[in-house]
Amino acid sequence: MEEFVETKKKRPGTATTIIKKSEIKVDEVIRYTPKHDEGLSTQQVNARKVAKMTNEKPNKGVKSIFSILMRNFFSFFNVLLYAIGAALIYIKEWQSLLFLVILFSNILIGLIQDFRARRTLKKLLILNEQKVTVVRDGIELLIPSEDVVLDDIVKLKLGDQIAADGVVVHGSVGVNESLLTGEPNIIHKAKDDRVLSGSFVTTGTCYYQVDTIGKLGYAQKLQLRAKVFKRPTSELLNSINSLFKVIGFIVIAMALLLVFNAFYQGSTFEDSVRSIAGSLVAMIPSGMYLLTSMTLAVGVIRLGTKNTLVNEMYSIEMLARVNVLCLDKTGTITDGTMKVNEVVPLKGAKDIDLNIIVASILRATKDENATAIALKNHFKTRKYMEYTKVLPFDSELKCSGAIMEGKTYIIGASSMVLGPKAQKQVEEVERIYLERGLRVLVLASSRKPFIAKKLPIDMTPLALIVIQDNIRAEASEVIKLFQDAGVEVKIISGDDPVSVSEIARQVGINNAENLLDFSKIDDPSHHSLEDFTIYGRVRPEQKEGIVTKLQSDGKVVAMVGDGVNDVLALKAAQCSIAMGAGSPAARGVSHLVLLDNNFDVLPSIVDEGRRAINNLQKTWSLFLVKTIFAIIFSFMFVTAGLLGPKGSGIRYPFEPKHLYLWELLSLGIPALFLSMQPNKERVRGTFMDNVISRSVPAGLLMVAGAFLLYISKNFGEMFGAEISDTSVEMITMSILTITFLSFVILYRNSLPFNRYRLTLFLVLSLLAIGVIILDNTVGLTFTEKYFLEINISSLEPIHYAILIPINLILTIMYILVDNKIVKKLRRE
């Protein structure tokens, strides 16, 4: 049993500023000093849990119930609509309150989808939960990172992401702290050195004692989270924010002008409330924000059924926009399993046992990557050589080895291990295997020791070890789907480019013969990369450089990876995807995680992105038509009122109930159903340009229709009929025109028709006609007719002579203009 001790010792570290940020006060905390191979006892662990000294972390990306409720109920526009509703209730204008029913229906639908998405994410996060190896009661256990307690002994190996700050007590590792500091250098950590949560292990194995937990850990600082997990640059999100700022400003300004105009014209309080409410309710696109989040939430739920964890909702959109897909070969195109295909002894291998040498190297380095596992499965022995110094696998050096019985033995890539003369001796044989898509490692030796990471220059090749990767069955089909969609597929790999090129050819990647060897290249930004498809012998920091270089050339890049050497590239990409079987570090920085390693789910993600973008473009256009109409029409009447004679009573003519048919049957309901429709059409142009180009002409159409009817008094007088600006006939004609034209716009946005969209359009059209007939016969409330103030019986032939030509002319003009816009958008 270890002693209970109190410690005030300040642990040494490599970066003073980091220590200050991450160090916790331990003066009042009883500390344990467990041995690295014994760890804490069960009793000590339970005591820590009772004291709540566990590695509990902040929210892992799942929205809280409170935040969901606040976002759905208390957006700026919702609060404004609540205020309008309260004013209408005050004047007892019950007929105009239906917009609140629509508003709360939208909120309810949004809540249901948000809570479903939350439940799906929580289930998937359990599957993707970071696990760590701890030593307790002398036994190594795999536990969730949140169950780590203060003073736990944690084992680190290649690919592990450090879950809590602490101090190394045994062994040594190479650690990449780039996610914390931005510097990609590998930092060597030995006994008494400090390791930081959020960094990840690139070489070696060690045990460290946790001394800082939970929210006090360096990587848990809120300002750091933005560095560890970078949100995708979402055009959709930027469009929402920009548009809502503009509309919000206009709504506030217009509300003030409407209030002033009502006061200036001497309107009664009740008339002012009706007019202002009618203008602002029409102006506010209340359902647009909720519909957007709901559309993306449905994507999260659908992908969740395919075991795809969406860490960031807007990444669904980003994968649909990419034009370059970068893949790491091992673990993505191949499934990560390998086997030794052949061992080719060379001259230097005479009278030596290759099995003993290779097995002894693996025993010394303790490497556990896929290559090491394949070697362990092939090279087996009961006799091992003793080692005095170890070089664990290093992704930059692309080799590993040990000094055993006075000689240096190294396994790795020949270009990294051998000198020029020795490499020429093996390159002819090596190339035969590389051209078949096989990996080739060289086993070499020297009587001189390696110093730090510098190998002796006189390494003698002993044997070539040929390794075969297992290509995923679905890889060819997935790559073809992306290439058919116009996406360039490129491979970034640490392996020999010739071998990678052959595998790329086997899975059907276009231009697989265009390869670039990075073994002699330092900075990718100084080279033209567009003409190359295969990038081989790439170091981890070069992977990031390739991604950023492609981005600087105007490409939208997605990166798929699984290993610790992919982390920097994943973090740099606009959309990052990690395999579920990959390293915790790779999963931690990625926007999407394929939990069951199913590579062929990628097209489904693209389909969800296309569905979201293309459908939202259509539904946003429908919402913005009403907003544009209300803004322009309100401005016209406010201007006329302020410039006209005082007390003339000029005001915005429509009340909320006048636009119910538009609000509900040709906007709200169809927008909801259209947003859920599959849509695999390729995304073209920018989101906002597409929305504006289709909504502005349609909004002007609605303004023209309503305005022409308001000046139709002059047309009536030409035929000897008198039509008042405020008559029942005028309101009826205006509502009929607005409703008819709104269905024309819905018709255009529903094209091309399929059975689903055609049925939806016909049902809603017939329903609108039925509502008008019902309101004119028995009334919608069955107590009083003309709830919507559409009085068909008041119209005479002269009214139809004005109404029908105006609607036909405007419809033809709109269809001609919209046709040109659609053709232009399809060409982009």
C-alpha positions in Angstrom: 0.0 0.0 0.0 1.4 3.4 -1.0 1.8 6.1 1.6 -0.5 9.1 1.7 1.7 12.2 1.0 1.2 15.9 0.6 3.2 17.4 -2.2 4.0 21.0 -3.1 6.6 20.1 -5.7 6.5 21.9 -8.9 6.9 19.5 -11.8 9.5 20.3 -14.4 8.3 21.0 -17.9 9.4 22.2 -21.3 7.2 25.2 -21.6 6.9 27.5 -18.6 3.8 29.4 -19.9 2.0 26.1 -20.4 2.8 24.9 -16.9 1.4 28.0 -15.4 -1.9 27.6 -17.3 -2.4 24.0 -16.6 -0.9 23.6 -13.1 -3.4 23.1 -10.3 -2.9 23.9 -6.6 -2.3 20.7 -4.7 -1.5 22.2 -1.2 -4.7 21.0 0.3 -5.0 17.8 -1.7 -3.7 14.5 -0.3 -1.6 13.0 -3.1 -0.6 9.4 -3.9 2.7 8.2 -5.3 1.9 4.9 -7.0 4.5 2.8 -8.9 4.1 2.7 -12.6 3.4 -1.0 -12.7 1.0 -1.0 -9.7 -1.0 2.1 -10.0 -3.7 3.2 -7.6 -5.7 0.6 -5.6 -9.4 0.2 -5.9 -9.8 1.9 -2.5 -7.8 4.9 -3.6 -9.8 5.2 -6.8 -13.1 5.1 -5.0 -11.9 7.8 -2.6 -11.0 10.0 -5.6 -14.5 9.4 -7.1 -16.2 10.3 -3.8 -14.2 13.5 -3.7 -15.2 14.2 -7.4 -11.5 14.2 -8.5 -12.4 12.6 -11.8 -11.5 13.8 -15.3 -15.0 15.1 -16.0 -15.0 17.4 -19.0 -17.2 20.2 -20.4 -19.9 19.5 -22.9 -18.6 17.2 -25.7 -20.6 18.9 -28.5 -24.1 17.7 -27.5 -26.4 20.7 -27.0 -27.9 21.1 -23.6 -31.7 21.0 -23.2 -31.6 24.6 -22.0 -29.7 25.8 -25.1 -32.1 23.9 -27.4 -35.1 25.5 -25.7 -33.6 29.0 -25.8 -32.6 28.8 -29.4 -36.0 27.5 -30.5 -38.2 29.8 -28.4 -36.2 33.0 -28.0 -34.7 33.9 -31.3 -34.8 37.6 -32.2 -37.7 37.2 -34.7 -39.7 34.9 -32.4 -39.5 37.5 -29.6 -40.7 40.2 -32.0 -43.6 38.0 -33.1 -44.5 37.4 -29.4 -44.7 41.2 -29.0 -46.9 41.5 -32.1 -49.2 38.7 -30.8 -49.5 40.4 -27.4 -50.5 43.7 -29.1 -53.2 41.9 -31.2 -54.5 40.1 -28.1 -54.7 43.4 -26.3 -57.0 44.8 -29.0 -58.9 41.5 -29.1 -58.0 40.9 -32.8 -58.4 37.1 -32.4 -58.7 36.5 -36.2 -55.2 37.7 -36.8 -53.5 35.4 -34.3 -53.2 32.3 -36.6 -49.6 33.3 -37.3 -48.8 32.3 -33.6 -50.2 28.8 -34.3 -47.9 28.6 -37.3 -45.0 29.9 -35.2 -45.5 27.5 -32.3 -45.9 24.6 -34.8 -42.5 25.5 -36.3 -41.0 25.6 -32.8 -42.5 22.2 -31.9 -41.2 20.6 -35.1 -37.8 22.2 -34.4 -37.7 20.9 -30.8 -38.7 17.4 -31.9 -35.9 17.2 -34.4 -33.3 18.9 -32.2 -34.0 16.5 -29.3 -33.9 13.5 -31.8 -30.6 14.7 -33.0 -29.3 15.2 -29.5 -30.3 11.7 -28.5 -28.6 10.3 -31.6 -25.4 12.2 -31.0 -25.3 11.0 -27.3 -25.6 7.4 -28.4 -22.9 7.8 -31.1 -20.6 9.7 -28.7 -20.6 6.7 -26.4 -19.4 4.5 -29.3 -16.7 7.2 -30.1 -15.8 7.8 -26.5 -12.0 8.2 -25.9 -10.6 5.2 -24.0 -7.4 5.3 -22.0 -5.3 2.5 -20.5 -4.7 2.9 -16.8 -2.9 0.7 -14.3 -4.9 -0.1 -11.2 -4.1 -2.9 -8.6 -1.2 -3.9 -10.9 -3.6 -4.6 -13.8 -3.9 -2.6 -17.1 -7.5 -1.6 -17.7 -9.2 0.2 -20.6 -11.6 2.9 -19.3 -13.4 6.0 -20.6 -11.2 9.1 -20.3 -13.7 10.7 -18.0 -13.2 7.9 -15.4 -9.5 8.8 -15.0 -8.9 10.1 -11.4 -6.2 12.3 -9.9 -2.9 10.4 -9.5 -3.9 7.6 -11.9 -1.1 5.9 -13.8 -1.9 6.1 -17.5 -0.1 4.2 -20.2 0.6 6.0 -23.5 1.4 4.4 -26.8 1.5 5.5 -30.5 -1.7 7.3 -31.6 -3.0 8.0 -28.1 -4.4 11.4 -27.4 -3.5 12.5 -23.9 -6.6 12.8 -21.8 -5.3 14.6 -18.8 -2.2 16.6 -17.8 0.5 14.8 -15.9 4.2 13.8 -15.4 6.0 10.9 -17.0 7.2 8.4 -14.4 8.5 5.6 -16.7 9.5 5.2 -20.3 9.6 7.9 -23.0 7.4 9.1 -25.9 7.5 11.6 -28.8 4.6 14.0 -28.4 3.1 16.3 -31.0 1.6 19.5 -29.3 0.6 21.2 -32.5 -3.0 21.2 -31.5 -2.0 23.2 -28.4 0.8 25.4 -29.6 0.4 25.4 -33.4 4.0 24.1 -33.7 4.3 20.7 -35.5 7.6 19.7 -33.8 7.8 16.4 -32.1 8.8 16.9 -28.4 10.6 14.1 -26.6 9.1 13.3 -23.2 11.1 11.3 -20.6 10.9 10.7 -16.9 9.8 13.9 -14.9 8.7 15.7 -18.1 5.2 17.1 -18.3 2.6 15.9 -20.9 -0.4 18.0 -21.7 -4.0 16.9 -22.5 -4.9 17.5 -26.1 -1.5 16.5 -27.5 -0.9 13.1 -29.0 1.8 10.4 -29.1 3.8 9.9 -32.2 6.4 7.5 -31.0 7.3 5.3 -28.0 5.5 4.1 -24.9 5.4 5.5 -21.4 3.5 5.7 -18.1 2.6 9.0 -16.6 0.9 10.1 -13.4 -2.1 12.4 -13.7 -1.8 15.6 -11.7 -4.5 17.8 -13.4 -8.0 16.7 -14.2 -11.2 17.8 -16.0 -11.8 21.4 -16.7 -8.4 22.4 -15.2 -6.6 20.5 -17.9 -4.8 22.6 -20.5 -6.9 21.2 -23.4 -10.1 21.9 -21.6 -9.6 25.6 -21.4 -12.4 27.2 -23.4 -10.0 29.3 -25.5 -8.2 26.2 -26.5 -11.2 24.3 -27.8 -11.4 26.5 -30.8 -7.8 25.4 -31.7 -8.4 21.7 -31.1 -11.7 21.4 -33.0 -12.0 23.9 -35.9 -15.5 24.5 -37.1 -15.9 24.2 -40.8 -16.2 27.4 -42.8 -19.9 27.1 -43.7 -21.3 29.1 -46.5 -24.8 28.2 -45.3 -24.1 29.4 -41.7 -22.4 32.6 -43.0 -25.5 33.2 -45.3 -27.9 32.8 -42.4 -26.0 35.2 -40.1 -25.5 37.8 -42.8 -29.1 37.7 -44.1 -30.7 37.8 -40.6 -28.6 40.8 -39.6 -29.8 42.7 -42.7 -33.4 41.6 -42.2 -33.3 42.4 -38.5 -32.0 45.9 -39.2 -34.7 46.5 -41.8 -37.5 45.1 -39.6 -36.5 47.4 -36.7 -36.2 50.5 -39.0 -39.5 49.7 -40.8 -41.3 49.2 -37.5 -40.2 52.7 -36.3 -41.4 54.2 -39.6 -44.7 52.4 -39.5 -45.3 53.6 -35.9 -44.4 57.2 -36.9 -46.6 57.1 -40.0 -49.6 55.8 -37.9 -49.1 58.7 -35.5 -48.7 61.2 -38.3 -51.8 60.0 -40.1 -53.8 60.0 -36.9 -54.9 56.4 -37.2 -56.7 54.8 -34.3 -54.6 52.5 -32.0 -56.5 49.4 -33.2 -56.0 50.2 -36.9 -52.3 51.0 -36.3 -51.8 47.7 -34.6 -53.5 45.7 -37.4 -51.5 47.5 -40.1 -48.1 47.3 -38.3 -48.8 43.6 -37.4 -49.7 42.8 -41.0 -46.5 44.4 -42.3 -44.1 42.9 -39.8 -45.5 39.4 -39.7 -45.2 39.3 -43.5 -41.7 40.7 -43.3 -40.3 38.3 -40.7 -39.1 34.9 -42.1 -39.9 33.2 -38.8 -39.7 29.7 -40.1 -36.6 30.0 -42.2 -34.0 29.6 -39.3 -35.9 26.8 -37.7 -36.3 25.0 -41.1 -32.6 25.3 -41.7 -31.5 23.8 -38.4 -34.2 21.2 -38.7 -33.1 20.2 -42.2 -29.5 19.7 -40.9 -30.7 17.9 -37.8 -32.6 15.4 -40.0 -29.3 14.9 -41.8 -27.6 14.2 -38.4 -30.3 11.6 -37.5 -30.2 9.9 -40.9 -26.4 9.6 -40.8 -26.6 8.4 -37.3 -28.5 5.4 -38.5 -25.4 4.6 -40.6 -23.1 4.9 -37.6 -21.7 8.2 -38.7 -21.0 10.7 -35.9 -21.5 14.3 -36.9 -19.4 16.4 -34.6 -20.4 19.6 -36.4 -23.8 19.9 -38.1 -22.6 22.2 -40.9 -19.9 19.8 -42.0 -22.7 17.9 -43.8 -23.0 20.9 -46.1 -19.2 21.2 -46.6 -18.7 17.7 -47.9 -21.3 18.4 -50.6 -19.2 21.4 -51.7 -15.8 19.9 -51.9 -14.0 19.5 -55.2 -10.9 17.7 -53.9 -11.0 14.6 -51.8 -7.7 13.7 -50.2 -7.3 10.2 -48.9 -4.7 8.6 -46.7 -4.0 5.1 -48.2 -3.6 3.0 -45.1 -6.9 2.6 -43.2 -9.0 4.4 -45.8 -8.5 2.9 -49.3 -7.1 -0.1 -47.5 -8.7 -1.5 -44.4 -5.6 -1.2 -42.2 -4.9 -4.9 -42.0 -1.6 -6.1 -43.5 0.3 -9.3 -43.9 3.9 -10.1 -44.9 3.7 -11.3 -48.4 7.4 -12.3 -48.9 10.8 -12.0 -47.3 13.7 -11.5 -49.7 17.1 -12.2 -48.0 20.1 -10.1 -49.4 23.8 -10.7 -49.4 24.2 -9.3 -45.9 21.8 -11.8 -44.4 24.2 -14.8 -44.7 24.4 -16.9 -41.5 21.8 -14.8 -39.5 18.3 -15.6 -38.3 16.0 -12.9 -39.7 13.1 -14.2 -37.4 15.2 -13.5 -34.3 16.4 -10.1 -35.4 13.0 -8.7 -36.5 11.1 -10.2 -33.5 13.7 -8.8 -31.1 13.4 -5.3 -32.7 9.6 -5.5 -32.3 10.0 -6.6 -28.7 12.3 -3.7 -27.9 10.3 -0.9 -29.6 6.9 -2.2 -28.4 5.4 -0.6 -31.5 1.7 -1.5 -32.0 0.9 0.0 -35.4 -0.6 -2.0 -38.3 2.9 -2.6 -39.8 4.3 -3.9 -36.5 1.3 -6.2 -36.0 1.8 -7.7 -39.5 5.5 -8.2 -38.7 4.8 -9.8 -35.3 2.4 -12.2 -37.0 5.1 -13.4 -39.4 8.3 -13.2 -37.5 8.0 -15.5 -34.4 10.7 -16.8 -32.1 11.3 -18.1 -28.6 14.8 -16.6 -28.5 15.3 -12.8 -28.3 18.4 -10.6 -28.6 19.1 -8.2 -25.7 18.8 -4.5 -26.5 20.6 -1.5 -25.0 19.0 1.4 -26.9 15.6 1.7 -28.7 14.4 3.8 -31.6 10.5 3.5 -31.6 8.7 4.0 -34.9 8.8 7.6 -36.1 6.5 8.8 -38.8 9.0 11.4 -39.9 12.0 9.0 -40.1 9.7 6.2 -41.3 11.7 3.6 -39.5 12.2 1.9 -36.1 15.0 -0.1 -34.6 17.3 -0.9 -31.7 20.9 -1.5 -30.7 21.2 -5.2 -29.9 24.3 -7.1 -28.9 26.6 -4.3 -30.1 25.0 -3.7 -33.5 22.3 -1.3 -34.8 19.3 -2.9 -36.5 16.7 -0.8 -38.3 13.5 -1.6 -40.2 12.0 1.0 -42.4 11.7 2.6 -45.9 14.9 2.1 -47.9 15.0 5.7 -49.0 15.1 6.8 -45.3 17.4 4.0 -43.9 20.0 3.4 -46.5 22.7 5.6 -48.0 22.8 6.2 -51.8 25.2 3.4 -52.6 23.3 0.8 -50.5 20.0 1.9 -51.9 21.1 1.3 -55.5 21.8 -2.3 -54.5 18.2 -2.9 -53.6 16.2 -0.5 -55.8 15.9 -2.9 -58.8 14.4 -5.7 -56.8 12.4 -3.3 -54.7 10.8 -1.6 -57.7 9.4 -5.0 -58.9 7.3 -5.2 -55.8 6.4 -1.5 -55.6 5.0 -1.6 -59.2 2.6 -4.4 -58.0 1.2 -2.1 -55.3 3.1 -3.8 -52.5 4.9 -2.1 -49.6 8.6 -2.8 -49.2 10.6 -2.4 -46.0 14.3 -3.0 -45.6 16.0 -4.6 -42.6 19.5 -3.1 -42.3 22.3 -3.2 -39.8 25.5 -1.3 -38.9 28.2 -1.7 -36.3 27.9 2.1 -35.5 25.2 3.3 -33.1 22.5 5.7 -34.0 22.7 9.1 -32.2 19.3 10.6 -31.2 17.4 10.2 -34.5 20.4 10.2 -36.8 21.1 6.8 -38.3 24.6 5.6 -39.3 25.5 6.3 -42.9 26.9 2.8 -43.5 23.7 0.8 -43.0 24.0 -2.6 -44.7 20.8 -4.1 -46.2 20.0 -7.6 -44.8 16.6 -8.3 -46.3 13.6 -6.8 -48.0 10.3 -7.4 -46.3 7.3 -7.3 -48.7 4.0 -6.3 -47.1 0.5 -6.5 -48.7 -2.3 -4.1 -47.9 -5.9 -5.3 -48.0 -7.9 -3.0 -50.3 -11.5 -2.2 -49.1 -14.1 -3.9 -51.3 -16.2 -0.8 -51.5 -13.3 1.6 -52.3 -13.6 1.4 -56.1 -17.3 2.1 -56.1 -17.0 5.0 -53.7 -14.2 6.7 -55.6 -16.1 6.3 -58.9 -19.1 8.1 -57.4 -17.0 11.0 -56.3 -15.1 11.2 -59.6 -18.4 11.1 -61.6 -19.6 14.0 -59.5 -16.6 16.1 -60.6 -14.5 15.6 -57.4 -10.8 15.1 -57.8 -9.5 12.2 -55.7 -5.9 12.5 -54.5 -3.9 10.2 -52.2 -1.5 11.5 -49.5 0.6 8.7 -48.1 3.8 8.1 -46.3 4.5 5.1 -48.4 6.5 4.9 -51.7 4.6 6.8 -54.4 5.1 4.0 -56.9 3.4 1.4 -54.7 0.6 3.9 -53.8 0.1 4.7 -57.5 -0.5 1.1 -58.3 -3.1 0.7 -55.6 -4.7 3.9 -56.8 -4.9 2.5 -60.3 -6.5 -0.7 -58.9 -9.3 1.2 -57.3 -9.9 3.4 -60.4 -8.5 6.7 -59.4 -8.0 8.9 -62.4 -4.5 10.0 -63.4 -2.9 7.6 -60.8 0.3 7.7 -62.8 0.8 11.4 -61.9 2.9 11.0 -58.7 5.1 13.2 -56.7 7.8 12.0 -54.2 8.1 14.2 -51.2 11.2 12.6 -49.8 13.2 15.4 -51.3 10.7 18.2 -50.8 10.5 20.3 -47.6 7.7 22.8 -48.1 4.7 21.9 -50.3 3.7 25.5 -50.7 6.7 26.1 -53.0 5.5 23.5 -55.5 2.6 23.2 -57.9 0.5 20.3 -56.8 -2.6 20.5 -59.0 -1.1 18.3 -61.8 -0.4 15.5 -59.4 -2.7 12.8 -58.0 -0.4 10.7 -55.8 1.8 12.3 -53.1 4.2 9.7 -51.6 6.8 9.7 -48.8 4.9 12.5 -47.2 5.7 13.5 -43.6 2.8 14.5 -41.2 3.5 18.3 -41.4 3.8 18.0 -45.2 0.2 16.5 -45.3 -1.0 19.6 -43.7 1.0 21.7 -46.2 -0.5 19.9 -49.1 -4.0 20.5 -47.9 -3.4 24.2 -47.3 -1.6 24.6 -50.7 -4.6 23.1 -52.5 -6.9 25.4 -50.6 -4.7 28.4 -51.6 -5.2 27.3 -55.2 -8.9 27.7 -54.8 -9.9 24.1 -53.9 -12.4 23.1 -51.3 -10.7 20.1 -49.7 -12.0 17.2 -47.7 -9.5 14.9 -45.9 -10.2 11.3 -44.9 -7.7 9.8 -42.5 -7.3 7.5 -39.5 -3.8 7.8 -38.1 -2.0 10.2 -35.8 0.1 11.3 -38.8 -3.2 12.6 -40.5 -4.2 14.8 -37.6 -2.7 18.1 -38.9 -4.1 17.5 -42.4 -7.6 16.7 -40.9 -7.5 19.9 -38.8 -6.6 22.0 -41.9 -9.2 20.6 -44.2 -12.6 22.3 -44.7 -14.2 18.9 -44.1 -12.4 16.2 -42.1 -13.5 12.6 -41.8 -11.9 10.0 -39.5 -12.3 6.3 -39.5 -13.8 4.9 -36.3 -10.9 2.4 -35.9 -8.4 5.2 -36.2 -6.4 6.9 -33.5 -8.3 8.9 -30.8 -6.3 12.0 -31.9 -7.7 11.7 -35.5 -11.2 11.2 -34.3 -10.9 14.1 -31.9 -10.2 16.8 -34.5 -12.5 15.5 -37.3 -15.9 16.9 -38.2 -17.3 13.4 -39.1 -16.4 10.0 -37.7 -17.3 6.8 -39.5 -17.8 4.7 -36.4 -18.0 1.3 -38.2 -15.2 2.2 -40.7 -17.7 1.9 -43.5 -16.0 3.8 -46.3 -19.1 3.6 -48.6 -21.1 5.8 -46.3 -19.3 8.8 -47.8 -21.7 9.1 -50.7 -24.6 9.2 -48.2 -23.0 12.1 -46.5 -22.6 13.9 -49.8 -26.3 13.1 -50.6 -27.4 14.6 -47.2 -25.3 17.7 -47.9 -26.8 18.1 -51.4 -30.3 17.5 -50.0 -29.8 20.2 -47.4 -28.2 22.8 -49.7 -30.5 22.4 -52.8 -33.7 22.1 -50.8 -32.8 25.0 -48.5 -32.1 27.1 -51.6 -35.6 26.5 -52.8 -37.3 27.0 -49.4 -35.3 30.1 -48.6 -36.4 31.5 -51.9 -40.0 30.9 -50.9 -39.6 32.6 -47.5 -37.6 35.6 -48.9 -40.3 36.3 -51.5 -42.7 37.2 -48.7 -40.1 39.2 -46.9 -39.1 41.2 -50.0 -42.8 41.8 -50.8 -43.6 43.0 -47.3 -40.5 45.3 -47.2 -41.1 47.0 -50.5 -44.9 47.3 -50.1 -44.5 48.6 -46.6 -41.9 51.1 -47.7 -44.2 52.3 -50.6 -47.1 52.9 -48.2 -45.0 54.5 -45.5 -43.4 56.8 -48.0 -46.8 57.7 -49.5 -48.2 58.3 -46.0 -45.3 60.5 -44.8 -45.2 62.5 -48.1 -49.0 62.7 -48.4 -51.4 65.0 -46.6 -51.5 64.6 -42.8 -54.6 62.7 -41.6 -55.3 61.1 -45.0 -55.2 57.6 -43.4 -52.7 56.1 -45.8 -51.2 52.9 -44.3 -50.1 49.4 -45.1 -53.4 47.7 -46.2 -52.9 44.1 -45.2 -53.6 42.5 -41.9 -52.0 39.1 -40.8 -55.2 37.2 -41.7 -55.1 38.4 -45.3 -51.9 36.4 -46.0 -52.8 33.2 -44.2 -53.3 31.2 -47.4 -49.8 32.3 -48.6 -48.2 31.9 -45.1 -49.6 28.4 -44.6 -50.5 26.6 -47.9 -48.0 28.0 -50.4 -45.1 28.6 -48.0 -45.0 27.0 -44.5 -46.3 23.5 -45.3 -44.6 23.0 -48.7 -41.3 24.4 -47.4 -41.4 21.8 -44.6 -42.1 18.9 -47.0 -39.7 20.1 -49.8 -36.8 20.3 -47.3 -37.1 16.6 -46.5 -37.1 15.5 -50.1 -34.0 13.6 -51.4 -32.0 15.8 -53.8 -28.8 14.5 -55.3 -28.3 17.3 -57.8 -24.8 18.7 -57.8 -24.4 21.9 -55.9 -23.8 24.8 -58.2 -23.0 28.5 -57.5 -23.0 30.1 -54.2 -25.9 29.6 -51.8 -26.8 33.3 -51.3 -26.5 34.2 -55.0 -28.8 31.3 -55.9 -31.4 32.3 -53.3 -31.4 36.0 -54.2 -31.5 35.5 -57.9 -34.7 33.5 -57.6 -36.4 35.3 -54.7 -36.0 38.9 -55.9 -37.8 38.5 -59.2 -40.6 36.6 -57.5 -40.9 39.3 -54.7 -41.1 42.0 -57.3 -43.8 40.0 -59.1 -45.9 40.0 -55.9 -45.4 43.7 -55.4 -46.4 44.3 -59.0 -49.5 42.2 -58.7 -50.7 43.9 -55.5 -49.7 47.4 -56.7 -51.4 47.1 -60.1 -54.7 46.1 -58.3 -54.4 49.1 -56.1 -54.2 51.4 -59.0 -56.9 49.5 -60.9 -59.3 52.1 -59.8 -58.0 54.1 -62.8 -58.7 51.0 -65.1 -62.2 50.7 -63.7 -63.0 54.3 -64.4 -62.0 53.8 -68.1 -64.8 51.3 -68.3 -67.3 53.3 -66.3 -66.9 51.4 -63.0 -65.9 52.9 -59.7 -63.6 50.9 -57.5 -62.6 52.3 -54.0 -59.0 51.8 -52.7 -60.4 50.3 -49.5 -63.4 48.4 -50.8 -64.2 44.8 -50.1 -63.7 44.2 -53.8 -60.2 45.6 -53.7 -59.1 43.5 -50.7 -60.6 40.4 -52.3 -58.8 41.0 -55.6 -55.5 41.6 -53.8 -55.7 38.5 -51.7 -56.7 36.4 -54.7 -53.8 37.8 -56.7 -51.2 37.3 -54.0 -52.4 33.7 -53.3 -52.5 32.8 -57.0 -49.0 34.2 -57.7 -47.6 32.5 -54.5 -48.7 29.2 -56.0 -47.1 30.1 -59.3 -43.8 30.6 -57.4 -44.3 27.4 -55.5 -44.9 25.6 -58.9 -41.6 26.9 -60.2 -39.7 26.0 -57.1 -41.1 22.5 -57.1 -39.8 21.7 -60.6 -38.8 19.1 -61.8 -41.9 17.3 -60.6 -41.8 13.8 -59.2 -44.8 11.9 -57.8 -44.1 13.3 -54.3 -43.8 17.0 -55.3 -46.7 16.8 -57.8 -49.0 15.3 -55.2 -47.9 17.9 -52.7 -48.6 20.8 -55.1 -52.0 19.5 -56.3 -53.2 18.8 -52.7 -52.2 22.2 -51.5 -53.7 24.0 -54.5 -57.0 22.1 -54.1 -56.9 22.8 -50.4 -56.5 26.6 -51.0 -59.5 26.5 -53.4 -61.5 24.5 -50.8 -60.6 27.0 -48.1 -61.8 29.9 -50.2 -65.1 28.2 -51.1 -65.7 27.1 -47.5 -65.0 30.7 -46.2 -67.5 32.1 -48.8 -70.3 29.6 -48.0 -70.4 28.6 -44.3 -67.3 30.3 -43.1 -64.0 28.8 -41.8 -65.3 29.1 -38.2 -68.8 27.8 -39.2 -70.2 30.9 -37.5 -69.3 33.8 -39.7 -68.3 34.0 -43.4 -65.4 35.9 -44.9 -62.8 35.2 -42.1 -60.1 35.8 -44.7 -62.0 38.8 -46.1 -62.1 37.1 -49.5 -65.7 37.9 -50.7 -66.1 36.3 -54.1 -69.8 37.3 -54.4 -68.7 41.0 -54.3 -66.8 40.7 -57.6 -68.5 41.7 -60.9 -67.4 41.1 -64.5 -65.3 44.3 -64.5 -63.3 43.0 -61.6 -62.5 39.8 -63.4 -61.7 41.7 -66.5 -59.0 43.5 -64.5 -57.9 40.5 -62.3 -57.4 37.8 -64.9 -55.3 39.7 -67.4 -53.0 41.1 -64.7 -52.4 37.7 -63.2 -51.8 36.1 -66.6 -49.4 38.8 -67.8 -47.4 38.7 -64.6 -47.3 34.9 -64.6 -45.9 34.7 -68.1 -43.4 37.4 -67.4 -42.2 35.7 -64.2 -41.9 32.2 -65.9 -39.8 33.7 -68.7 -37.5 35.5 -66.3 -37.2 32.5 -63.9 -36.5 30.2 -66.8 -33.5 32.3 -67.8 -32.3 32.4 -64.2 -32.6 28.6 -63.8 -30.7 28.0 -67.0 -27.9 30.4 -66.0 -27.6 28.7 -62.5 -27.3 25.3 -64.2 -24.5 26.5 -66.4 -22.4 27.6 -63.4 
